Amino acid sequence: MKDLLKFLTCGSVDDGKSTLIGHMLYDSKQLYADQEQALQLDSRVGSANGQIDYSLLLDGLMSEREQGITIDVAYRYFKTEARSYIVADAPGHEEYTRNMAVAASFAQLAVILIDASKGVQIQTRRHARICYLMGIRDMVFAVNKMDMVGYDRQRFKEIEGAIHEMTEPFPLNSLTIIPVSATAGDNITEHSDRMPWYNGLSLLEYLDQVEIAPSTDSAEFTMPVQRVCRPNASFRGFQGQIESGSVRVGDEIRSLPSGETATVTGILTGFEEVQEAVAGQPVTIQLGREIDISRGCVLVKGKGHPISESFTATLLWMDESPLMPGVNYILKLGTKMINATVMDIQYKVDIHSGHHVPADRLYKNEIGVCSILAAEKIILDTFEKSQPMGGLILIDQVTNHTCAGGTVKAITSGYGDLFWHNFDLTRETRSRNMGQNPLTIWFTGLSGSGKSTLANALEKRLYAMGRHTMVLDGDNIRLGLNRDLGFSEEDRIENIRRIAQVAKLMNDAGLIVLTAFISPFHRDRDNARKIIGDSFIEVYVNTPLEECERRDIKQLYQKARRGEIHDFTGVSSPYEAPENPDIVVDTTGRTVEACVSDILEKLAPWLTS
């Protein structure tokens, strides 16, 4: 028997993916008696006019059966005399593209269905690109519903030509096109007499015979460390799955990124001690000397993998909110999780033509190439050289949702050649000399709420107390440092990012920084907090909109309501109030001095700690 083959079925909505796999399982006698009886019973009360509805074997959710579509990925195991299989039946609806991408990351081969009556659809093209993006280099196109076009050879030839044109940019290991009918069972498990003009194998015959090309991963040993195992004082092991190569007791291995070396003194697979372990095995490795290794490090033999914080990646964007440059995400690559920023979008890929299109943002289900900068140097490689060290996901820092899946396209220089310089006069030295704790007091609130007035008055009080301070005001910054930025969403994100970086540098100089910016979005304030760190104190000036409009001496609200100012916060653009601010103040009906006294009282723990 050959090795296990993991494949997925995908394609556009209602192309017959679940029906095809269900028919394959049914014809190849892969069902238990009770499953077959349940299938026949469910089919009678379903929408198949009394005929067997093979899709019911895969579509198990109630909502799937009600709508007649696949929503979640269904995994099934079966085997033939030739080999064993795990098949992932992926949804075709655009709304569930992220589910399909997850299935593609698991598979070695893709069976992409095309409705013969409709031909190649947009979702067909998207799924083919996602399969290639996720590392699938062997594809089978099953031209389904040939019975609906009278088993017409010419129609098959037309679709065959469109498939070759679509896949021309993809350097595949193998490409096979098979005419089938999932409902009638033509060319599913056996060759069909209804298409005598087709001389190839049936789908199952092809899957039994296909040889998947070996991975292009380096044969050198690579193991990303998932966990450090320390059950007692006498045992210290490093656990993970070997992604490539092999390791033996006595081998010298190196830990990245430190570069320290040590000799392997023990290998465990489960609780069993072994002398050698190979790719695909989860292991615990013991070393002959203590070196600094933690989760996210990578154990290697030989040259290993590049180390950089700057790279370009091809991303499939999966979030409802668009991807925009300047936003921070959590990057997961291998076993490493770290903050990272999408610096720019180089281009997005037109699904129809494959052409590169300029873009300043990516929307849900779009594919683009982006420049990414991690918070520190990480171990990575291009996806073509090492899939385990070249595959990544981006996670939203606020919602913890997976926003994107992608692959490393190239490791870039530029940012990677820049190194942070540490100087003898540290932040601690400067702050100790000034006799204060560096802080960033971040005032946020609607226009007219009193942010700048409070920041100005608070600075004077702090100055009178002998503190060293600096105020960063929204208008002043836009007239200087950020005069090149407009008020688009991307520019607002960059505006806040720059402010946060400046505030952090001033904190490093020992100063107390006061900022007065509307900063209306949770995401931007959270990014500022991550940049500045523990010194960040959020002060929410919770003045009601009606009061802000009443004091509007610049008449900005009136202009916004007349449509003269677009995207004005509080009128035509939302303000997302802080959920857990450090300090809250309402200036309505109160003097500035009283508000500042309240703020100072609440700041006392930070000022004196």
Secondary structure, 3 states (H helix, E strand, C coil): CCCCEEEEEEECCCCCHHHHHHHHHHHCCCCCHHHHHHHHHHHHCCCCCCCCCHHHHCCCCHHHHHHCCCCCCEEEEEECCCCEEEEEECCCCHHHHHHHHHHHHHCCEEEEEEECCCCCCHHHHHHHHHHHHCCCCEEEEEEECHHHHCCCHHHHHHHHHHHHHHHCCCCCCEEEEEECECCCCECCCCCCCCCCCCCCCCHHHHHHHCCCCCCCCCCCCEEECCEEEEEECCEEEEEEECCECEEECCCEEEEECCCCEEEEEEEEECCEEECEEECCCEEEEEECCCCCCCCCCEEECCCCCCEEEEEEEEEEECCCCCECCCCEEEEEECCEEEEEEEEEEEEEECCCCCCEECCCCECCCCEEEEEEEEEEEEECCCCCCCHHHHEEEEECCCCCCEEEEEEEEEECCHHHHCCCCCCCCCHHHHHHHHCCCCEEEEEECCCCCCHHHHHHHHHHHHHHCCCCEEEEEHHHHHCCCCCCCCCCHHHHHHHHHHHHHHHHHHHHCCCEEEEECCCCCHHHHHHHHHHHHHHEEEEEECCCHHHHHHCCCCCHHHHHHCCCCCCCECCCECCCCCCCCCEEECCCCCCHHHHHHHHHHHHHHHHHC
